[in-house]
Amino acid sequence: MTTPSIFNVVVTANLAYQTNAAMLGGIMSYVKTHTSWNIILITGRIDEQKHFSTNEIDGVVLDFVDNKIPKWIHALDFRRIPMVLNSNRAAPVFPSCPCCRIYCDNAPIAATAARHLLSKQCEAYAFVHSTGQNWSDERGELFSNAIRAAGGNFLWKTSDRKILSRLIAAAPKPLGVFAATDILARTTLDACRMAGCRVPDDVLILGVDNDTMLCEMSNPTLSSIPLSSRETGYRAAEILDRTMRGEIAIGEMPDVPYTGNHVVERLSSARSFAYDALVRRCRETLETEFASPIRIADLATRFHVSRRTLETHFRDVAGTTIAEEVCRLRIEHAKHLLSTTCDSQEKIAAECGFYNASHLSATFRSRLGMRPSAFRLGR
């Protein structure tokens, strides 16, 4: 049989979720650089393509949501047509169909969350989860176990938004709250306002997904654990492509996990910045202006203090210098762009406040012990 030059691939993705959007970005990154697909994208929009010939389909990437199986699926022979299945359920949705299953490995995520919030020395800890979602239940169970194993006081898990503000108000302070997603972290932030609790003075909040728009438009900004969703999409596309080309047997497609193992810290869990108004205002400014040239003298003038007062006060409260904090923010943003975009290092350097790509590379080697390319998608 002659291998076609272009494969017809149906991709379903609910783009309302950051994880799915990132995975789709990874798929597109692989396709652009390694192969040629005719992608039939189904996102649920009312104005998108509804009908296509199932006889011409060569592969499928199926986002299984809310136990809904598209009717056209039943017309496909998955002994002949390879499928990538994005499902976090404990068992495969189609047990009789071989597939490459994308799933979330919650253990590193929960361990990272516990480690981050425990480092803030909170009086108690809690978890806000998503109702009826196995992945969320598992995430919460692993987090609570990690907190208790470290001797922490784990109080409760809840998915009931109606009582969340009451639970937060009644808890010992400071309270460290791990939310299953950034959306739930935002819900927790709103509940804190209703309870009259300050974030991060009284309550520290950490989410998952690192939805940059959502996290940075919140006030205070939300700390989050980014997931390797884009890299997982890239890997899944590679497996599907090789299977359609006959390099991998359909029954031998490997599963692909995604996870998260570091925190992008913003103000919602930056407890050290919470106790002093001057330092907090300075940190908020750095968080929004780190990509621009920053002169400490200009900051001091803006906050009506001497340069020495600002530098000393910041170091005493935050445990780091202003220059070190600016460098850390630039590195974190560069790591995010390197792992989620195909932008050149020169462009990323400019967007993050480095002089050029050489300066970016030198900073990564000296601070992290590795080159920027180590964070590249599909490395």
SERO-4910 file (N, C-alpha, C, O; in steps of 0.05 Angstrom, whole numbers):
BEGIN
 pado doro    nc1    nc2    nc3   cac1   cac2   cac3    cc1    cc2    cc3    oc1    oc2    oc3
  Met    A     17    -24      0      0      0      0     18     25      0     37     26     15
  Thr    A     11     44    -16     27     69    -18     20     88      5     -4     93     10
  Thr    A     40     98     19     36    117     40     28    144     29     42    155     13
  Pro    A      5    155     37     -4    181     27     15    203     36     27    201     57
  Ser    A     17    224     20     35    246     27     22    264     48     36    277     63
  Ile    A     -5    264     48    -20    280     68    -41    262     81    -56    249     68
  Phe    A    -40    262    108    -59    246    123    -83    264    132    -80    287    138
  Asn    A   -107    252    131   -131    266    141   -135    258    171   -139    234    177
  Val    A   -133    277    189   -134    272    217   -156    288    230   -157    313    227
  Val    A   -174    275    244   -195    289    259   -184    295    287   -175    277    301
  Val    A   -185    320    296   -176    328    322   -199    341    337   -210    362    327
  Thr    A   -208    330    359   -228    343    376   -215    355    400   -198    342    413
  Ala    A   -222    380    407   -209    393    430   -228    414    441   -237    432    426
  Asn    A   -234    413    467   -249    434    480   -229    455    489   -215    452    509
  Leu    A   -228    477    473   -207    497    478   -214    516    501   -198    534    506
  Ala    A   -236    511    514   -242    527    539   -222    519    561   -219    534    580
  Tyr    A   -209    496    558   -190    487    579   -162    492    569   -154    485    547
  Gln    A   -146    505    587   -118    512    580   -102    487    573    -86    489    554
  Thr    A   -106    465    587    -91    441    581    -96    431    553    -77    424    539
  Asn    A   -121    432    544   -127    423    516   -115    442    495   -105    433    475
  Ala    A   -117    468    501   -106    487    482    -76    483    479    -65    485    457
  Ala    A    -63    478    502    -34    474    501    -27    449    486     -7    448    470
  Met    A    -42    428    490    -37    403    475    -41    407    445    -25    397    430
  Leu    A    -61    421    438    -66    427    409    -42    443    398    -34    438    375
  Gly    A    -31    461    414     -8    476    405     16    458    401     31    462    382
  Gly    A     19    437    418     41    418    414     37    401    389     56    395    375
  Ile    A     12    393    384      6    378    360     13    394    335     26    384    317
  Met    A      5    420    335     10    437    312     40    441    308     50    443    286
  Ser    A     55    443    330     83    447    328     97    424    315    115    427    298
  Tyr    A     88    399    322     99    376    309     92    375    279    109    370    262
  Val    A     67    380    273     58    378    245     73    398    228     80    391    205
  Lys    A     77    422    238     90    443    222    119    436    216    129    444    195
  Thr    A    132    422    234    161    417    230    168    389    221    191    384    213
  His    A    148    370    221    156    342    215    139    328    194    147    308    183
  Thr    A    115    338    188     97    322    171     77    341    158     79    365    159
  Ser    A     57    328    145     36    344    132      9    330    136      5    308    126
  Trp    A     -8    343    152    -34    332    157    -56    352    147    -52    376    147
  Asn    A    -78    340    138   -102    356    134   -119    352    159   -131    331    163
  Ile    A   -119    373    177   -132    370    203   -161    380    201   -167    402    193
  Ile    A   -179    362    210   -207    369    213   -211    375    243   -213    356    259
  Leu    A   -213    400    250   -213    408    278   -242    412    288   -258    426    276
  Ile    A   -249    398    309   -276    399    321   -273    410    350   -262    396    367
  Thr    A   -283    434    355   -281    446    381   -308    451    394   -309    458    418
  Gly    A   -329    446    379   -356    451    390   -369    477    382   -391    483    389
  Arg    A   -354    493    366   -365    518    356   -388    512    337   -388    492    322
  Ile    A   -408    529    337   -432    524    320   -427    529    291   -441    519    274
  Asp    A   -405    544    285   -400    551    257   -378    534    244   -369    540    222
  Glu    A   -369    513    258   -348    497    246   -359    473    230   -382    468    231
  Gln    A   -341    460    216   -348    437    199   -362    415    215   -352    407    236
  Lys    A   -385    406    206   -400    386    220   -399    359    206   -401    338    219
  His    A   -395    359    180   -397    334    164   -370    329    149   -359    348    138
  Phe    A   -362    304    149   -338    296    135   -340    267    129   -355    252    142
  Ser    A   -325    257    110   -326    229    102   -309    213    120   -284    216    120
  Thr    A   -321    195    135   -305    178    153   -288    158    137   -269    146    148
  Asn    A   -295    154    112   -280    135     95   -252    145     89   -234    130     81
  Glu    A   -248    171     92   -222    183     84   -205    190    109   -184    202    106
  Ile    A   -214    182    133   -199    189    157   -175    169    161   -179    145    159
  Asp    A   -152    181    166   -128    165    171   -120    163    201   -106    144    208
  Gly    A   -129    182    217   -122    182    245   -141    200    261   -154    217    249
  Val    A   -142    196    287   -160    211    305   -145    219    330   -131    203    342
  Val    A   -150    244    338   -142    253    365   -168    261    379   -180    281    372
  Leu    A   -176    245    398   -202    249    411   -200    259    439   -187    246    456
  Asp    A   -212    282    445   -213    293    472   -239    283    484   -261    292    477
  Phe    A   -237    264    502   -260    251    514   -269    268    538   -256    268    558
  Val    A   -292    281    535   -302    299    556   -331    291    564   -348    287    546
  Asp    A   -336    290    590   -363    286    600   -377    261    589   -402    260    585
  Asn    A   -361    240    584   -372    214    575   -388    216    549   -405    200    544
  Lys    A   -382    236    532   -396    240    507   -379    228    484   -356    237    480
  Ile    A   -389    209    470   -375    197    448   -388    207    422   -412    202    418
  Pro    A   -373    220    404   -385    229    379   -397    206    362   -386    184    362
  Lys    A   -419    211    349   -432    190    333   -414    180    311   -415    156    304
  Trp    A   -398    198    299   -382    189    277   -360    169    284   -349    155    267
  Ile    A   -354    168    310   -333    149    320   -341    120    313   -323    104    306
  His    A   -367    114    315   -376     86    311   -372     77    282   -374     53    277
  Ala    A   -368     95    264   -364     88    236   -335     81    229   -329     73    207
  Leu    A   -317     85    249   -288     81    244   -279     53    254   -289     44    274
  Asp    A   -261     42    239   -249     16    247   -222     22    260   -202     28    246
  Phe    A   -221     20    287   -196     27    301   -175      5    301   -154      8    313
  Arg    A   -182    -17    287   -161    -37    282   -144    -28    259   -121    -37    255
  Arg    A   -155     -9    243   -141      2    219   -133     31    223   -113     40    212
  Ile    A   -149     46    238   -144     75    241   -134     80    269   -148     75    289
  Pro    A   -110     90    272    -98     95    299   -112    119    312   -121    138    299
  Met    A   -114    118    339   -127    139    354   -110    147    378    -98    130    392
  Val    A   -109    173    383    -98    184    408   -121    193    425   -138    208    415
  Leu    A   -123    183    449   -146    188    466   -137    205    490   -121    196    506
  Asn    A   -148    229    493   -142    246    516   -163    241    537   -185    252    535
  Ser    A   -157    224    556   -176    216    576   -162    212    603   -142    197    603
  Asn    A   -172    224    624   -159    220    650   -174    200    667   -169    198    692
  Arg    A   -191    184    655   -205    164    670   -186    141    676   -167    136    662
  Ala    A   -193    126    698   -175    105    707   -172     83    686   -150     71    683
  Ala    A   -193     77    672   -192     56    651   -197     68    624   -211     88    622
  Pro    A   -187     56    603   -192     66    576   -221     67    570   -237     49    578
  Val    A   -230     88    556   -258     91    549   -267     70    530   -289     60    531
  Phe    A   -249     63    511   -255     43    491   -237     18    496   -216     16    483
  Pro    A   -243      1    515   -225    -21    523   -219    -40    500   -198    -53    501
  Ser    A   -237    -41    480   -232    -60    458   -216    -47    436   -208    -60    416
  Cys    A   -210    -21    438   -196     -7    417   -168      0    426   -164     14    446
  Pro    A   -147     -9    411   -120      0    418   -117     30    412   -128     40    393
  Cys    A   -102     44    429    -99     72    425    -75     82    441    -64     67    458
  Cys    A    -66    106    435    -47    120    451    -62    138    471    -75    157    462
  Arg    A    -61    132    497    -77    147    516    -60    169    529    -38    163    540
  Ile    A    -70    193    528    -58    215    543    -71    216    570    -95    217    573
  Tyr    A    -54    217    591    -65    218    618    -47    236    636    -24    241    629
  Cys    A    -58    244    658    -43    262    676    -31    245    699    -45    230    712
  Asp    A     -5    249    703      9    237    726      8    257    748     22    277    749
  Asn    A    -10    252    768    -15    272    789      5    272    811      6    291    827
  Ala    A     21    250    813     40    248    836     59    272    837     62    284    859
  Pro    A     74    278    815     92    301    817     78    328    822     89    345    835
  Ile    A     53    331    811     38    355    815     32    359    845     36    381    856
  Ala    A     21    338    857     14    340    886     38    344    903     38    359    922
  Ala    A     60    330    897     85    333    912     96    361    910    105    373    930
  Thr    A     95    373    886    104    400    882     87    420    897     98    438    910
  Ala    A     61    417    897     43    434    912     48    433    942     49    453    955
  Ala    A     51    408    952     56    405    980     82    417    989     84    431   1009
  Arg    A    103    413    973    129    424    979    128    454    979    140    467    997
  His    A    115    466    960    114    495    958     99    507    982    108    526    994
  Leu    A     75    497    988     59    509   1010     71    502   1037     69    519   1055
  Leu    A     83    479   1040     96    473   1066    120    492   1071    125    498   1094
  Ser    A    133    501   1050    156    519   1053    147    546   1064    163    562   1074
  Lys    A    121    552   1062    110    577   1072    102    576   1102     94    596   1114
  Gln    A    105    552   1114    100    547   1142     72    557   1151     69    572   1170
  Cys    A     52    547   1137     24    553   1143     15    538   1168     27    518   1176
  Glu    A     -5    548   1181    -17    535   1204    -34    511   1196    -36    492   1211
  Ala    A    -46    512   1172    -63    491   1162    -64    491   1132    -55    511   1119
  Tyr    A    -75    469   1120    -75    466   1091   -102    454   1083   -115    441   1098
  Ala    A   -109    460   1058   -135    451   1048   -133    447   1017   -114    456   1005
  Phe    A   -154    434   1006   -154    429    977   -182    435    966   -202    427    978
  Val    A   -183    449    944   -208    455    930   -208    439    904   -190    442    887
  His    A   -228    422    900   -227    404    877   -252    406    860   -271    421    866
  Ser    A   -251    392    837   -272    393    817   -290    369    821   -281    346    822
  Thr    A   -316    373    823   -335    352    829   -336    331    807   -337    336    784
  Gly    A   -334    306    816   -338    283    798   -316    278    779   -320    264    759
  Gln    A   -292    289    784   -269    285    766   -248    267    779   -237    275    800
  Asn    A   -243    244    768   -224    225    780   -197    238    784   -184    234    804
  Trp    A   -188    252    763   -161    264    764   -159    284    787   -138    286    800
  Ser    A   -181    299    792   -181    318    814   -181    305    841   -167    313    860
  Asp    A   -197    283    844   -198    268    869   -171    257    875   -162    258    898
  Glu    A   -157    246    855   -131    234    859   -111    256    867    -94    252    885
  Arg    A   -112    279    854    -94    301    860    -97    309    889    -77    314    903
  Gly    A   -122    312    898   -127    320    926   -118    299    946   -107    306    967
  Glu    A   -123    273    939   -114    252    958    -84    252    961    -74    249    983
  Leu    A    -70    254    939    -40    254    940    -30    279    955    -11    277    970
  Phe    A    -43    301    951    -34    326    965    -39    324    995    -21    330   1010
  Ser    A    -62    315   1003    -68    312   1032    -49    292   1045    -40    297   1068
  Asn    A    -43    270   1031    -25    250   1042      3    262   1046     17    257   1066
  Ala    A     12    278   1026     39    290   1027     40    311   1050     61    312   1064
  Ile    A     19    326   1054     18    345   1076     20    331   1103     35    339   1121
  Arg    A      3    310   1107      3    296   1132     29    281   1137     39    280   1160
  Ala    A     41    270   1116     67    256   1119     89    275   1128    107    266   1141
  Ala    A     86    300   1121    106    320   1130     99    332   1157    114    350   1166
  Gly    A     78    323   1169     70    333   1195     52    358   1194     48    371   1215
  Gly    A     42    364   1171     25    388   1168     -4    382   1176    -12    359   1177
  Asn    A    -19    403   1182    -46    401   1191    -65    404   1167    -72    426   1159
  Phe    A    -73    381   1155    -91    382   1132   -120    382   1143   -127    364   1158
  Leu    A   -135    403   1135   -162    407   1146   -184    394   1130   -200    378   1140
  Trp    A   -186    401   1104   -210    393   1089   -205    393   1059   -186    406   1049
  Lys    A   -222    379   1045   -225    381   1016   -254    389   1011   -272    379   1024
  Thr    A   -258    406    991   -285    413    984   -287    420    955   -268    430    942
  Ser    A   -311    415    944   -318    425    917   -343    442    918   -353    451    898
  Asp    A   -353    447    943   -377    462    947   -371    492    949   -361    501    970
  Arg    A   -376    507    928   -369    535    928   -386    551    947   -378    573    956
  Lys    A   -409    541    954   -427    555    972   -416    557   1000   -421    576   1015
  Ile    A   -401    537   1009   -390    537   1036   -361    544   1037   -349    545   1059
  Leu    A   -348    548   1014   -319    553   1013   -311    577   1030   -292    575   1045
  Ser    A   -325    599   1027   -318    623   1043   -320    618   1073   -304    628   1088
  Arg    A   -340    602   1081   -343    596   1110   -320    578   1120   -310    582   1142
  Leu    A   -313    559   1104   -290    541   1111   -265    557   1114   -249    553   1133
  Ile    A   -260    575   1095   -236    592   1096   -236    610   1120   -215    613   1133
  Ala    A   -259    622   1126   -260    641   1149   -255    627   1175   -243    638   1193
  Ala    A   -264    602   1177   -261    587   1202   -234    574   1206   -228    565   1228
  Ala    A   -218    572   1186   -193    557   1187   -171    574   1201   -172    598   1201
  Pro    A   -152    560   1214   -129    574   1225   -113    589   1203   -114    581   1180
  Lys    A   -100    611   1211    -85    627   1191    -56    628   1199    -49    627   1223
  Pro    A    -38    630   1179    -44    629   1151    -52    601   1141    -42    581   1151
  Leu    A    -70    601   1122    -80    576   1110    -69    573   1082    -71    591   1066
  Gly    A    -58    549   1076    -48    544   1049    -68    527   1033    -74    505   1041
  Val    A    -79    538   1011    -99    525    996    -88    517    968    -78    534    953
  Phe    A    -90    491    962    -83    481    936   -109    476    921   -126    462    930
  Ala    A   -111    489    898   -135    486    881   -128    469    857   -106    471    846
  Ala    A   -147    451    849   -141    432    828   -135    445    801   -121    433    785
  Thr    A   -145    469    796   -141    483    771   -138    513    777   -145    522    799
  Asp    A   -129    528    758   -128    557    761   -156    569    763   -159    589    778
  Ile    A   -175    558    750   -203    568    752   -212    565    781   -225    583    791
  Leu    A   -206    543    793   -214    539    821   -197    556    840   -207    564    861
  Ala    A   -173    562    832   -157    581    848   -170    609    848   -170    622    868
  Arg    A   -180    617    824   -194    642    822   -219    642    839   -226    661    853
  Thr    A   -234    619    839   -257    616    856   -250    619    886   -264    631    901
  Thr    A   -227    607    893   -217    609    921   -211    638    928   -216    647    950
  Leu    A   -199    652    909   -192    680    914   -218    696    919   -218    713    937
  Asp    A   -238    691    903   -264    705    908   -276    698    935   -287    715    948
  Ala    A   -273    673    943   -284    664    969   -269    677    992   -281    683   1012
  Cys    A   -243    682    988   -228    696   1009   -238    724   1012   -239    734   1035
  Arg    A   -245    738    990   -255    765    993   -282    764   1008   -287    782   1025
  Met    A   -299    745   1002   -325    742   1016   -321    737   1046   -336    746   1062
  Ala    A   -299    722   1052   -294    716   1080   -278    738   1095   -274    736   1119
  Gly    A   -270    759   1080   -255    780   1092   -226    772   1099   -214    784   1116
  Cys    A   -216    753   1084   -188    744   1088   -170    755   1066   -178    756   1042
  Arg    A   -146    763   1074   -127    775   1055   -110    753   1043   -101    734   1056
  Val    A   -104    757   1017    -86    738   1003    -61    754    994    -64    774    980
  Pro    A    -37    746   1002    -30    721   1015    -25    724   1045    -14    705   1058
  Asp    A    -33    746   1058    -29    750   1086    -42    728   1103    -29    716   1120
  Asp    A    -68    723   1098    -83    703   1113    -85    676   1099    -84    655   1111
  Val    A    -88    677   1073    -91    653   1057    -72    653   1033    -71    673   1018
  Leu    A    -58    631   1029    -40    628   1006    -54    609    986    -64    589    994
  Ile    A    -54    616    961    -68    601    940    -49    592    918    -33    608    908
  Leu    A    -52    566    911    -36    555    889    -54    539    871    -69    522    880
  Gly    A    -53    545    845    -69    531    825    -52    513    807    -29    509    812
  Val    A    -65    502    786    -52    485    766    -60    493    738    -84    499    734
  Asp    A    -42    494    720    -45    498    691    -28    522    682    -20    523    659
  Asn    A    -24    541    700    -10    566    692    -22    579    668     -9    586    648
  Asp    A    -49    583    670    -63    598    650    -55    627    653    -66    641    670
  Thr    A    -36    636    637    -24    662    642    -44    685    643    -42    703    660
  Met    A    -63    685    624    -83    706    624    -99    707    650   -102    728    662
  Leu    A   -109    684    658   -125    682    682   -108    689    707   -117    705    724
  Cys    A    -84    678    709    -68    682    733    -59    711    736    -59    722    758
  Glu    A    -51    724    714    -40    751    716    -62    772    716    -56    795    722
  Met    A    -86    766    708   -108    785    710   -122    784    737   -140    801    742
  Ser    A   -115    765    754   -126    764    781   -112    784    799    -89    792    793
  Asn    A   -125    792    820   -113    811    839   -117    801    867   -140    802    877
  Pro    A    -96    791    881    -68    789    871    -65    767    850    -82    750    847
  Thr    A    -43    769    835    -38    749    815    -35    721    827    -26    718    850
  Leu    A    -42    700    812    -43    673    822    -18    656    816    -10    655    793
  Ser    A     -7    644    836     14    625    833      2    599    821    -21    592    826
  Ser    A     18    585    805      7    562    791     30    542    783     53    550    781
  Ile    A     22    517    780     40    496    771     34    491    741     13    481    734
  Pro    A     53    498    723     49    493    695     51    464    688     67    449    701
  Leu    A     36    455    669     36    427    661     51    423    635     53    442    619
  Ser    A     60    399    630     76    393    606     57    386    583     63    368    567
  Ser    A     34    399    581     13    392    562     22    396    533     17    379    516
  Arg    A     36    417    528     45    423    500     65    402    491     63    392    468
  Glu    A     84    395    508    103    375    501     90    348    497     98    332    480
  Thr    A     69    342    513     54    317    510     39    316    484     39    295    471
  Gly    A     27    339    476     14    340    450     33    335    427     27    321    408
  Tyr    A     57    346    429     78    342    409     86    312    407     88    301    385
  Arg    A     89    299    430     97    271    431     74    253    420     80    234    406
  Ala    A     50    260    427     27    244    418     24    246    387     17    227    374
  Ala    A     28    270    377     27    274    348     48    258    334     44    246    312
  Glu    A     72    257    346     94    241    334     86    211    333     91    198    313
  Ile    A     74    201    355     66    173    356     45    167    335     46    147    321
  Leu    A     25    185    333      3    181    314     14    182    286      7    165    269
  Asp    A     32    200    280     44    203    253     59    177    246     56    167    224
  Arg    A     76    168    264     91    144    258     74    119    255     80    101    240
  Thr    A     52    119    270     33     96    268     19     97    241     16     76    228
  Met    A     10    120    232     -3    123    206     16    115    183      8    106    162
  Arg    A     42    119    188     62    112    167     71     83    169     86     74    152
  Gly    A     61     68    189     67     40    191     92     35    207    101     12    207
  Glu    A    104     55    219    129     51    235    123     39    262    140     27    274
  Ile    A     98     44    272     90     33    298     64     18    293     46     28    280
  Ala    A     61     -6    304     37    -22    301     15     -9    319     21      1    340
  Ile    A    -10     -9    309    -32      4    324    -34     -7    352    -38      8    371
  Gly    A    -30    -33    356    -32    -45    382     -9    -40    400     -9    -48    423
  Glu    A     12    -27    390     36    -22    405     41      8    410     63     16    418
  Met    A     21     25    406     25     53    411     28     58    441     11     48    457
  Pro    A     49     72    450     52     76    479     34     99    489     26    116    473
  Asp    A     28     98    514     13    120    527     32    143    532     57    140    533
  Val    A     21    167    536     37    191    540     27    207    564      4    217    563
  Pro    A     42    209    586     33    224    609     41    253    607     60    260    593
  Tyr    A     27    270    622     36    298    626     34    303    656     19    291    670
  Thr    A     50    322    665     51    328    693     62    356    698     66    371    679
  Gly    A     68    363    723     80    389    729     97    386    754     90    372    773
  Asn    A    121    398    753    139    394    776    153    419    785    173    418    799
  His    A    142    443    778    153    468    789    131    488    791    110    486    777
  Val    A    135    509    807    115    530    812    124    556    799    147    564    802
  Val    A    105    568    784    110    596    776     97    613    798     73    616    800
  Glu    A    114    624    815    104    638    839     96    667    832    112    682    821
  Arg    A     72    673    838     62    701    837     54    709    865     61    696    884
  Leu    A     39    731    867     34    742    894     16    725    911     17    728    936
  Ser    A     -1    708    900    -20    693    917     -7    674    936    -20    666    956
  Ser    A     18    666    931     31    649    950     59    660    958     74    646    971
  Ala    A     64    685    951     89    698    958     87    710    986     86    735    989
  Arg    A     86    693   1006     80    702   1033    100    722   1043     94    741   1058
  Ser    A    126    719   1035    146    737   1045    142    766   1036    153    784   1048
  Phe    A    126    770   1015    121    797   1005     96    809   1017     89    832   1011
  Ala    A     82    794   1033     55    802   1042     56    821   1066     37    836   1070
  Tyr    A     77    820   1082     76    833   1108     84    863   1108     80    877   1128
  Asp    A     95    872   1086    104    900   1085     93    913   1060     97    904   1038
  Ala    A     79    935   1064     65    949   1041     85    958   1020     79    956    996
  Leu    A    108    969   1029    128    979   1010    139    957    993    140    959    968
  Val    A    146    935   1006    158    912    991    137    900    972    144    892    950
  Arg    A    113    898    981     92    886    965     87    904    940     84    893    918
  Arg    A     85    930    944     82    948    921    105    946    901    101    946    877
  Cys    A    129    943    912    152    941    895    151    915    879    157    914    855
  Arg    A    144    893    893    142    866    879    121    867    857    125    855    836
  Glu    A     98    880    863     77    881    842     87    896    818     81    889    795
  Thr    A    103    917    822    114    932    800    134    916    784    133    916    760
  Leu    A    151    901    798    171    884    784    157    863    768    166    856    746
  Glu    A    135    852    778    121    831    764    109    840    738    106    823    719
  Thr    A    102    865    735     91    875    710    111    889    692    106    893    668
  Glu    A    134    897    704    153    913    688    181    900    686    200    914    678
  Phe    A    183    874    692    209    861    693    223    861    665    247    861    664
  Ala    A    207    862    644    219    862    617    231    888    609    246    890    589
  Ser    A    226    909    624    236    936    617    261    941    634    265    928    655
  Pro    A    279    959    625    302    967    642    292    978    669    275    996    669
  Ile    A    302    967    691    292    975    717    316    988    733    336    975    737
  Arg    A    312   1013    741    331   1027    758    320   1029    785    298   1040    789
  Ile    A    335   1020    805    326   1021    833    320   1049    842    302   1054    857
  Ala    A    337   1068    832    333   1096    840    305   1106    830    292   1121    844
  Asp    A    297   1097    806    271   1105    796    248   1093    813    228   1106    818
  Leu    A    252   1068    821    232   1055    839    230   1070    865    208   1075    875
  Ala    A    252   1078    877    253   1092    902    238   1118    900    222   1126    917
  Thr    A    242   1132    878    228   1158    873    198   1153    871    183   1168    882
  Arg    A    191   1132    857    162   1126    853    149   1120    880    125   1127    884
  Phe    A    163   1107    899    151   1100    924    158   1120    947    151   1115    970
  His    A    171   1142    939    177   1164    958    194   1156    982    189   1163   1005
  Val    A    214   1139    976    234   1132    996    262   1134    984    264   1137    960
  Ser    A    282   1133   1001    309   1133    990    316   1107    978    304   1086    985
  Arg    A    336   1107    961    345   1082    948    354   1062    969    348   1038    968
  Arg    A    370   1072    989    380   1054   1009    358   1041   1026    359   1018   1032
  Thr    A    337   1057   1032    315   1047   1048    301   1025   1032    294   1004   1043
  Leu    A    296   1030   1006    282   1010    990    298    984    988    287    962    991
  Glu    A    324    987    982    341    963    978    343    947   1004    340    922   1004
  Thr    A    347    960   1026    350    947   1052    324    934   1061    324    911   1070
  His    A    303    949   1058    276    939   1067    268    914   1050    259    895   1061
  Phe    A    272    916   1024    265    893   1007    281    869   1014    270    847   1016
  Arg    A    307    872   1018    324    849   1024    317    837   1051    316    812   1054
  Asp    A    311    853   1071    304    843   1098    278    828   1098    275    807   1111
  Val    A    258    838   1083    232    825   1083    231    801   1064    220    780   1071
  Ala    A    241    805   1040    238    785   1019    261    764   1019    258    742   1008
  Gly    A    283    770   1032    305    751   1033    321    750   1008    337    732   1004
  Thr    A    317    770    991    332    771    965    334    800    957    319    817    968
  Thr    A    351    807    938    354    834    929    334    840    906    323    821    894
  Ile    A    329    865    901    312    872    879    323    862    852    308    852    836
  Ala    A    349    864    849    362    855    824    358    825    820    353    815    798
  Glu    A    361    810    842    358    781    841    329    774    834    324    755    819
  Glu    A    310    788    845    282    783    840    275    789    811    260    774    799
  Val    A    286    810    800    281    817    772    292    794    754    279    786    735
  Cys    A    316    785    761    329    763    745    312    738    746    308    724    726
  Arg    A    302    732    770    285    708    773    260    710    757    252    690    744
  Leu    A    247    733    757    223    737    741    228    734    711    212    722    697
  Arg    A    250    745    702    257    743    674    263    714    666    254    706    644
  Ile    A    277    700    683    283    672    677    257    655    676    254    639    657
  Glu    A    239    659    695    214    644    695    198    649    670    186    630    659
  His    A    196    674    662    181    681    638    194    669    613    180    659    595
  Ala    A    220    670    612    234    659    589    230    628    588    226    617    566
  Lys    A    231    615    611    226    586    611    198    579    601    194    560    586
  His    A    179    596    608    151    592    599    150    595    568    137    578    555
  Leu    A    162    616    557    161    620    528    176    599    513    168    590    492
  Leu    A    199    590    524    214    569    511    199    543    509    201    529    489
  Ser    A    183    537    529    169    511    531    142    512    517    130    491    513
  Thr    A    132    536    511    105    537    500    103    551    473     81    551    461
  Thr    A    125    561    463    124    574    436    148    565    419    166    552    429
  Cys    A    147    572    394    169    566    376    185    591    370    200    592    351
  Asp    A    181    612    386    195    637    381    225    633    384    235    616    399
  Ser    A    240    649    369    269    647    370    279    657    397    266    672    411
  Gln    A    303    648    405    315    657    430    320    687    430    319    700    451
  Glu    A    326    698    407    330    727    405    304    742    412    305    761    427
  Lys    A    282    732    401    256    745    407    248    742    436    239    761    449
  Ile    A    253    718    447    246    712    475    263    730    493    254    741    513
  Ala    A    289    732    487    307    749    502    296    778    504    296    790    525
  Ala    A    288    788    481    277    816    480    252    818    496    248    839    510
  Glu    A    235    798    496    209    800    510    213    797    540    195    805    555
  Cys    A    235    786    549    239    780    577    259    800    590    264    797    614
  Gly    A    270    818    575    287    838    587    317    832    586    333    846    599
  Phe    A    325    812    571    353    806    567    364    822    544    349    831    526
  Tyr    A    390    827    543    401    844    522    399    830    495    392    843    475
  Asn    A    404    804    494    403    789    469    403    759    476    403    752    499
  Ala    A    404    743    455    403    714    460    428    704    475    426    685    491
  Ser    A    450    716    470    475    709    485    472    714    514    481    698    531
  His    A    461    737    521    457    744    549    437    724    562    441    716    585
  Leu    A    416    717    547    396    698    557    410    671    563    407    659    584
  Ser    A    426    662    544    440    636    547    460    636    570    461    617    585
  Ala    A    475    658    572    495    660    594    481    660    621    491    648    640
  Thr    A    458    674    623    443    674    648    433    647    656    434    639    679
  Phe    A    422    633    636    412    606    642    434    587    651    430    571    669
  Arg    A    457    589    638    479    571    645    489    577    673    495    559    688
  Ser    A    491    603    680    502    610    706    482    606    729    490    598    751
  Arg    A    456    610    724    436    608    745    424    580    747    417    571    769
  Leu    A    420    567    724    406    541    724    424    518    717    417    495    720
  Gly    A    448    524    707    467    503    699    459    488    674    468    466    669
  Met    A    443    501    657    435    489    631    429    510    611    425    534    618
  Arg    A    428    502    586    423    521    564    393    526    561    377    509    570
  Pro    A    385    548    549    356    552    544    343    530    528    320    525    531
  Ser    A    358    518    510    348    497    492    338    473    509    322    458    498
  Ala    A    347    470    533    337    448    550    307    450    557    295    430    564
  Phe    A    296    474    554    268    479    560    251    479    535    227    484    536
  Arg    A    264    474    512    249    475    487    230    452    484    235    430    492
  Leu    A    206    458    472    187    438    466    199    417    446    211    425    427
  Gly    A    194    392    452    203    371    434    233    367    434    244    356    415
  Arg    A    247    375    456    276    372    457    283    343    458    307    336    459
***
